Amino acid sequence: LARMNHAWNWDPEQVQYIARYLLRLKHETQTEVYMATWGPKEADTDEARREYAALVADTLEAFTGRGADNLKWFCLTNELSLGQWGSLLGDLPKFRAYHQALYDEFKARGLAIGLLATDAAPAGNWGTIEWAVEHMDDITDVYGGHDYFNQHPPEDPRFYDWFQARLRTVVDAARGVGKDFIL
């Protein structure tokens, strides 16, 4: 499994480069991929979100049209950031509205890419995943989040018990609706 960054405004040369990379992952390592956008376009109306979803779908369709069927999931944004880091933490209905527009566009095109919710980080923000299970499961294919402790592992051994309990909570929530959780 790999997480890759997505940009809604890639030019055709960048799209070709990323498509080749996705195909390399597919053929050399059979790696499944999910993408999350860095810097999604601000869209405050349903119409603007539909237009944005079409732009995203154009790019993702270019990848799958070249054979990159290992691109399995997409998330609107890394760490619920829109404009600034974590800004959607306080506006999860807006996150859902974006995902609804993406879901509708992907479905209309027959694009076989599911949506991932919520890609939140750090683990203290994983309550958004539980919110997504309750409020947007009908348009979500997989749940996921991440945390950062690889550069400086926590020195307090109690962290590991807390993290395992937090992970168990979101995995149980996802499995409770018959879905997976990606860490």
C-alpha positions in Angstrom: 0.0 0.0 0.0 1.2 3.5 -0.8 -0.2 6.9 -0.1 0.6 9.4 -2.9 0.0 13.1 -3.1 -2.5 14.5 -5.6 -2.7 17.9 -7.1 -5.9 19.1 -8.9 -3.9 21.4 -11.2 -1.3 19.1 -12.6 -0.4 19.9 -16.2 -0.5 17.1 -18.9 3.2 16.3 -18.5 2.8 15.9 -14.8 -0.2 13.6 -15.3 1.8 11.4 -17.6 4.7 11.2 -15.2 2.4 10.2 -12.3 0.6 7.7 -14.5 4.0 6.1 -15.4 4.8 6.0 -11.6 1.4 4.4 -10.8 2.0 1.7 -13.5 5.5 1.0 -12.2 4.1 0.5 -8.7 1.4 -1.8 -10.2 3.8 -3.9 -12.3 6.9 -4.1 -10.2 5.4 -4.4 -6.7 1.6 -4.9 -7.1 1.2 -1.8 -4.8 -2.3 -0.5 -4.2 -2.5 3.3 -3.9 -4.6 5.9 -2.3 -4.2 9.6 -3.1 -4.9 12.6 -1.0 -4.7 16.2 -2.2 -2.4 18.8 -0.9 -4.1 22.1 -1.3 -7.6 21.3 -2.6 -9.4 24.1 -4.4 -11.7 26.1 -2.2 -15.2 25.5 -3.3 -18.0 27.1 -1.1 -21.0 26.1 -3.2 -22.4 22.8 -4.4 -21.8 24.0 -8.0 -18.2 24.9 -7.3 -17.7 21.5 -5.6 -19.2 19.7 -8.6 -16.8 21.6 -10.9 -13.9 20.8 -8.7 -14.9 17.1 -8.6 -14.9 17.1 -12.4 -11.4 18.4 -12.4 -10.2 15.7 -10.0 -12.0 13.0 -11.9 -10.4 14.1 -15.2 -7.0 13.5 -13.7 -7.8 10.3 -12.0 -9.5 9.1 -15.2 -6.3 9.8 -17.1 -4.5 7.5 -14.7 -7.0 4.6 -14.8 -7.4 5.1 -18.6 -3.7 4.3 -18.9 -4.1 1.1 -16.9 -3.4 2.3 -13.4 -6.2 0.3 -11.8 -4.1 0.0 -8.6 -5.3 3.5 -7.8 -8.0 2.3 -5.4 -9.0 5.2 -3.2 -9.0 9.0 -3.1 -9.4 11.5 -0.3 -10.2 15.1 -0.7 -7.3 16.3 1.4 -4.3 15.4 3.5 -5.0 15.9 7.2 -8.3 17.7 6.6 -6.5 20.7 5.3 -8.3 23.3 3.1 -6.5 26.6 2.9 -4.6 25.9 6.1 -3.6 22.8 8.0 -6.6 20.9 9.6 -9.1 23.6 8.8 -11.8 21.1 8.1 -11.5 19.6 11.6 -14.1 22.1 12.6 -16.3 21.7 9.5 -16.8 18.0 8.8 -20.1 18.6 6.9 -18.0 20.6 4.4 -15.6 17.7 4.1 -18.6 15.4 3.5 -20.1 17.8 0.9 -16.8 17.7 -1.1 -16.8 13.9 -0.9 -20.4 13.8 -2.0 -19.5 15.8 -5.1 -16.6 13.5 -5.8 -18.7 10.4 -5.2 -21.4 11.6 -7.6 -18.8 12.4 -10.3 -16.9 9.2 -10.0 -20.2 7.2 -10.1 -21.4 9.1 -13.1 -18.2 8.3 -15.0 -18.0 4.7 -13.8 -14.7 5.5 -12.2 -13.7 2.6 -10.0 -12.0 4.6 -7.3 -13.5 4.6 -3.8 -13.4 7.4 -1.3 -11.2 7.3 1.9 -12.3 9.2 5.0 -10.8 11.1 6.7 -7.0 10.9 6.4 -6.7 12.7 9.7 -3.5 13.2 11.6 -2.4 13.0 14.3 -4.2 10.1 16.0 -5.8 12.7 18.4 -7.9 13.8 15.4 -9.2 10.4 14.6 -12.5 11.2 16.1 -13.2 12.6 12.6 -13.0 9.0 11.3 -15.7 7.9 13.8 -17.7 10.9 12.7 -17.3 9.8 9.1 -18.5 6.3 9.9 -21.7 7.8 11.4 -22.3 10.5 8.8 -20.9 9.5 5.4 -20.5 5.7 5.3 -22.8 5.5 2.3 -20.2 7.3 0.2 -17.1 5.9 1.8 -15.2 2.8 0.7 -12.4 2.7 3.3 -11.4 4.6 6.4 -7.9 5.9 7.1 -5.7 8.1 9.2 -2.1 8.5 10.1 0.3 9.7 12.8 3.9 10.9 12.9 6.3 9.4 15.3 8.9 7.8 13.0 11.5 10.6 13.4 11.1 11.0 17.2 9.5 7.9 18.8 7.6 8.9 22.0 9.8 8.4 25.1 6.8 7.8 27.3 5.9 4.1 27.1 2.3 4.9 28.0 2.0 6.4 24.5 2.0 2.9 22.9 -0.9 1.7 25.0 -2.8 4.9 24.2 -2.0 4.6 20.5 -3.0 0.9 20.4 -6.3 1.7 22.1 -7.0 4.6 19.7 -6.2 2.4 16.7 -8.5 -0.3 18.0 -11.3 2.2 18.3 -11.1 3.3 14.7 -10.6 -0.2 13.3 -13.6 -1.4 15.3 -15.7 1.5 14.0 -14.7 0.7 10.4 -15.2 -3.0 10.7 -18.5 -2.3 12.4 -19.8 -1.1 9.0 -18.0 -3.8 7.1 -15.0 -1.7 5.9 -11.3 -1.6 6.4 -9.1 1.0 8.1 -5.8 2.0 6.5 -3.0 3.2 8.8 
